[in-house]
């Protein structure tokens, strides 16, 4: 009977992928946030256009930040749950990239990028 998945041990990849994601994802998100803050930005985030009327911009911003961090955190924890088989290396890397994208999308949602670079 032929094996469908390589179950040899990939302990180094199993350890390095979550640890690299833990360091790289916040750094990339902060870099995008700094890029979005360049220029004349004196006012509430674009995310708060509808919330300014009710004066709940802070609550809206914290809710979105919490949502992105919680989703990325759950995805990061899933990296530790996936077994250390070599056949699952691609799944681990894709999940790490997805967690990074979730964190990077946070500053993308916060700023109005259309008026920055035209």
N, C-alpha and C positions, 0 to 999 in steps of 0.2 A: 504494500500500500504506500502510495506516495504522499509525502507531507505537503500540506498546502502553505505552511508558514515556517520560516526559519526560526527555530526556538533556541538557537544558541544564545549565550549570554552576551549582552551589550551593556554591561554595568557602567562603563565610562559615559556612554551616550545617555543613559538613563539619569546619571547624576549631573552631567554638564548642561543638558538642554534646559531643565528647570532653573538651574542656578544662573545660566547665561540670560535667560528670559527675565529673571528677577532683577538683574542689573540693567540689561539693555532696553527693556520696554519703558521703564520710567525715564531713562535718559533720552530716548527718542521722543517721548511725549513732551518732556520739558523743552527739548530743542524746537519742536514744532510750536509749542506755546510761546517761546521767546521770539520765534520768527513771526508769529501772529501779533505780537505786542509791539513790533517795530512800527514806527510812524506815529501819527497823531491819533491817539485812542483815548479820548476823555469822555467816558460815559459807561453806561451799563453794557454788558456783553450782548451780542446779537441774540443770544438765547432768551433774553429777558424782554423782548419787544412787547409781548402780550402781558407779561407779569408786572411791568412797570405801572400799569394802570391801577392794579390792586396793591402795589407796593410789596410784592413778594418776590422780588428779584433774587435776594439772597437765598431764600428757601428753594426757588427753582434751580438756581445754580448748584447748590449743595445736593439737591436731589439728583441732578444729572451726573455730578461728580461721583456721588455714592453709587449710582447705578453702574457707571463705567468701571469703577474700581471693584465693585462686587462681582460683575461678570468676568472681568479679567482675573480676579482672585480665584474664582471657581474654576476657570479654565486652567490656571496655574496649578491648583491642587489636583486637577485631573491628570496633569503631567506625571505626578507621583503615583497615581493609581494604575496607570498603564504599565503592564508588565515589562521587564527589561529584555524582552526578546528582540533579536535583530530584525525580525520581520515586521515589528511595529515601530521601527525607527522613523519611517515616513509619517506615520500618524502622529508621533510625538512632535516632530518638527512642524508639521502643519498646525497642530494645536498651539504650539508656542508662537508661531507667526500670527495666528488668529488672536491670541491673547494680547500680543503686541499691537495689532491693528485696533483692537478695542480701546486700548489706552491712548493710542495716537489719535483716534477719532474724537476724543474728548476736547482737546484744544481746537480741533477743526470745527466742531460744533459751536464753540464759544465765541469765535471771532467771525467777522464779516470779511471774507477773503476777496470779495469782488471789488472793493474800493482800494485795496492795497497795491496791486501790481498791474495797472493798466496803462 
